[in-house]
Amino acid sequence: MVKLIALTMAAVVGVSTAFAPTLTQTKSSVVSLNAMSKAVPFLLEKKNLKGYVGDVGFDPMGFSDLFDIKWLREAELKHGRASMLACLGFVAQEFVTLPGLTPVDDSNLAPTVVGASPMLQIVLFMGVLEFWTNKGNVTMETMFEDPDRVPGSFGFDPLGLASSLEGDDWEIRQLQELKNGRLAMLAIGGMIHHNWITGDALL
């Protein structure tokens, strides 16, 4: 009986020490593991977001744990840039009509006015551009074979704006683009749904 009690106590001690922090674990590492997100205070912050411009710890679905963060950032930048252009085009379409086209009040109907062929040409051209900009590396597994490639950077700076910036100024501009892109993604969704629901032109 004594032997059984001794074995039980040894097992309990062994199990408890398995969950105890090691001697090399510092207080700062414990805090960083349990730091809360700034954006969603009841969730833990995601370590893979650290070091990226615009990080406020917002990743409630945990995508940064499942996918390559560089691939996610490039996708966000591309969608943001496309959405900024889409917002501009959505509004401009109400006031500007290209020669040979019939003006429409509802911007959602613009693709039906030009027909399928021009729309397919746009899709094809963008596909070729996407393939060409990164030498055919378009999948998540191959897009960042070059570890020095910065997400969203394609060397396109015809006005030389980026080359004149450095340090904090460059980071501020990156944050401005990111925030405007995020806002534009929400805005274009709102514009499209406004026209669908009301049947009226945006402006």
PyMOL commands that set and color helices and strands:
alter all, ss='L'
color gray80, all
select helices_A, chain A and resi 2-18+27-33+47-49+63-66+69-92+107-114+116-133+162-164+168-198
alter helices_A, ss='H'
color red, helices_A
deselect
rebuild
show_as cartoon
